[in-house]
Amino acid sequence: MKKALTVTNIINQKVTLIDFKKTHPQLYQAFGNPQNKGIWFVWGGSGSGKSSLLLDIAKAFAENLKTIHNELEEDLDDLDFINRMRLKNMQDVKDNYLTASYNYDELCEYLDKRDSPKVVIINSATYFFKDLQQYFDFTNKYKRKKIIIISGMAKSNNPYSELETKIMYDANKKIFVAGYQALCKGRTIGPNGGIYIIWAEGYEKVRGAQEKNEK
């Protein structure tokens, strides 16, 4: 039987935080200094800025921690994917950042190796998990890692599928992306209320078009 923890046990636990405040102040303003474990879930419509946000987050973590980006939505030799890597200067974190297109069993085999990545990014949930039980099996097995899961699509302001909706409810941080703006709806958010502008020019264009339509 597992030991029941006292209040003293709880508050005296050592927690490792990643210092976004120092290295990535804009991400810090939205997401705070994240713990080096736990689950983030990101969703939004096509063309909303999810892919760019994914690389912003991946780069920030990869400056401190070995990170694998498991990409199942795009081919790794697709020109758009390559150009996005160049635009985000992912070469800056080349020693800690890896990409792959593993299925569930392949990624588990890779993560079971010694010194496997601490941060695991999965794009997307519907391509990777066959059902909710497999999601729980994965996240329980690797509960000491930081797991960031992306939704392939959205339905209005909600995840597209029932599976993704249930994953969203389970996640520590829930990040909705629309019009190049990310809104963190997690249990802990940054000082500015959880808002992160992914691409300022695109965000201003979308906002300007919305204001024009409202007049």
Steps between C-alpha positions, in 0.01 A plus 500: 500500500624847413587730788251775580667842493473764770476873425868530591587220255313684225637852547859383554519310172770613261354630174713574193390801296627612159601866509295647215504837679870541431533331161158552337317787673207502257431132559540563873236773490252247361603170658716589800805288587383147413578189698719240330214246504127496435272517197423792269227482236487742206209532257373739234380519142706463185719803430459633855871494586521165683802377307697818570403492868611137518849596383515802734424271793730223376789740461451645847505157664785373283730773628502314832368150436532231235182520294340277238240637260299204370337636185220298340302779332774609259776318315841590637623568145207731420620845390258682733635305796861566397436872450331528839809344659716760328269788593506401868879447497466151642868451418566697821389195704625226266681317782179450701224496236407187303218426256339169409182345360457210741180307558397417857714186541803657333492809719461292816798288397704817443396660830587182690866545405750642744529880492189536283349848451344672799252694284269316259294690242233305310327637191231390499286314753268336247791367293683363804251365756246237400280566805487666842639196681812510284539869587481419872743210458749729329473795738515276809806316368682826426358715779846636586529655154350818357243390240355753255216373282361684198149468356483472122173694466244698693122529500419864574693571822515134604718202407364314198466147639367346821842350569670839476235661719567244775875553466444875532314455829781282636784737401673737743510779243233546235609736221250619239640658182305731267611782273867464599415546866542226763285511812608286792205360695709288732503476877802732510556784255746784455475860626317638194203265528629220280514685166783444250516666158655247263546730199433869560443600136259213437319567827450869412368409153249253643388744769468781243286281273278403793452863603417595142236225479343614827444856373 
